[in-house]
Amino acid sequence: MNVNAPSDVVLEASPDTAIDIESLFRARFDRVARVIARVVRDPARAEELAVEAFVRLWRTPRAHTPQAEAWLYRTAVRLGLDELRRKTRRARYENILAIVRLNPTPEQIHAAAEEQERVRGILSSLPARQAGLLVLRSHDLSYSELAAALDIHPASLGTLLARAQKSFRKEYVRRYGPQQ
């Protein structure tokens, strides 16, 4: 099907004559598909919807009247608009599902709980000053806030934090092996 080809076939029917659906299909299929393609911007899907329009025409009593061609174009446009609505609705629901999929699975929840227990176990084995320093730093406290909370001189905070992290890593590897 050439979507941009002109339709030069003219069907005429008097009010007394019936229109043959097969000849209408041969004469107007490309044009109906082009009309739909302009709406849905997908030539392959437009052809499918054009076939659907002709099937609907064939199933209705209007198929053998002179108004069949007008009814066909109206139906084609409606099918194209319905397809656009379907795509929009699907995209909206896919976005919602993407957000829902961000929720952790039961396996992820279990693994996170196990990891939290490991961290708590290691923190309980570290000296209180190092454990407190790591916990407060994990809550995004600034160096000045950390120094004030733990009554530590701000100049030595970086060194103490580095030592606490090193102790934590060393104990973690000793208990659970290197991280994957």
N, C-alpha and C positions, 0 to 999 in steps of 0.2 A: 504494500500500500504506500503510495506517495502522499504524505500528509499535506503537502503544499500544492498538489495538482488541482487545476480547476475542474469543476464539474460541468461538462457541457451537454450532458444528457438531460432532456426535458421530458417529464412525464405529465401528460395532461389527461384528465378524466372529466367527463361530463357528469352532472349530478345523477344521471341514470345508469352509468356504467360502473362496474366494480373494478378495483385495482387488484392486479395479480401481485401477491406478496413476493414471489420469486423475481419478477421483473423489477419491482420496487427495490428489492435487495441489491440486485445487480446494478441498478442505475444509481442508487443513493448510498450504498455502504461506505464508499471512500469519503464522501462528503460528511456523512454523519460521524464517522470516525474522526475526521478533521475537526469538526465542531467540538467533540468531546476532548480531543487532544489539546485544544486551546485552553480548556478548563483545567484538565488534570496534568498537563505537561508531561505525559508519558504515552507515547504512541502505541506501545504494546498494550497497555492497560486500556487505552481508548478503543482499540479494536475489540477487546473483550467486552467492553461496555456497549459498543455499537451492536455487537451480536445480541447482547442482552436486550437492547431496545427493540431489535427486530423480533426476537422471541416474544417479548411482551406484546408487540403489535399483532403478531400472529395469533396470540391467545385471546385477543379482545374482539368484540363485535365491530370495532372501528376499522378493522383490517380491510374490509371490503367496501369502504366508503371513500368518496373523494377527499375527505378530511384526513385520511390516513397519513399522508406525508407531513402535514402540519403536526399531527399528534406525535408522529415519530420524532420530529426535531424537538418538540417540547419535552418528550420523554428522554431523549438523549441528553439534553441540557440538565434535566433534573438528575439523571444518573451521574453525570459528571460532578454536579454540585454535591450529591450524596457521597461520592467518592472522596471529594475534598474534605467534607466533614468527618468522614471515617478516618482519613489520614491524620487530621488535626486531633481528633479524640484519641487515636492510637498513640500519637506522639506525646500527648499530655499524660496518658496512663503509663507510658514507658518511662517518662521522667519521674513520675510518682514511684514506680517500681524501682527505679535506680536509687531513689532515696531510701526506700524500704530495704533494698539489698545491702545498704550500708550497715544495717543492724547486724550484729554478730550472730553467727550460728551457735548452737549449743556447744559444739566442739571448741569454737573460739572462746566462748565464755569460760568453759572448763579449763582450757589452756591458760587463759589470763589469770584465773583464780589460782591455779597451781604456781604460776610465776610469781604472783603476789605473795603467796605463802613462802616461796623460796627467799624472796627479798626480805620479808619480815624476819625469817629465821636468821639470815645473815646480819641484818641490822641489829638483832638482839644479841649477837655474838661480838659486835664491834664495841669499842669504848663509847660511852654515852655521848661524849663531846663530838666524836666523828659521826655517829649515827644521827644525832640532832642536826649537825651541819648538813648532812646529805638530805635528810627529810625536809628541812626548811628550804634548801636550795631547789629541791624538786618542785616546790610550790612557787617558784619564780621570784623569790625574795632577792632584792638587790644586795650587793656586798655591804652597803652601809646598813641596811635593815638586818642582815645576818649578824654583822658585828655587834649591833645594839642588842639583838635578841639573845645572843650567846655570850655577851660581855667579853668580846675578843677585840684585840687591836686591829683596825681595818688593814693595816699594812701587812699583817701576817695571815690574813684570811685566805688569800690565794694559795699559799703554801699549805695551810691546814686543809683546805678543800681538796687539793691535789693528792695529799697523803690519804685522806679519807676515801677518795675514789679508788686509789691504788689498793688500799686495804680491802675495800669492798670487792673489787675485781679478783684479787688474789684469793679471798675466801670463797667467792662464787666458783671460780675454776677448781679450787681444791675440792669443793663439795659436789659440783655437778658437771665438771669438765668444761672444756672451752665451748663458747656459744657457737651455734651453727650459723 
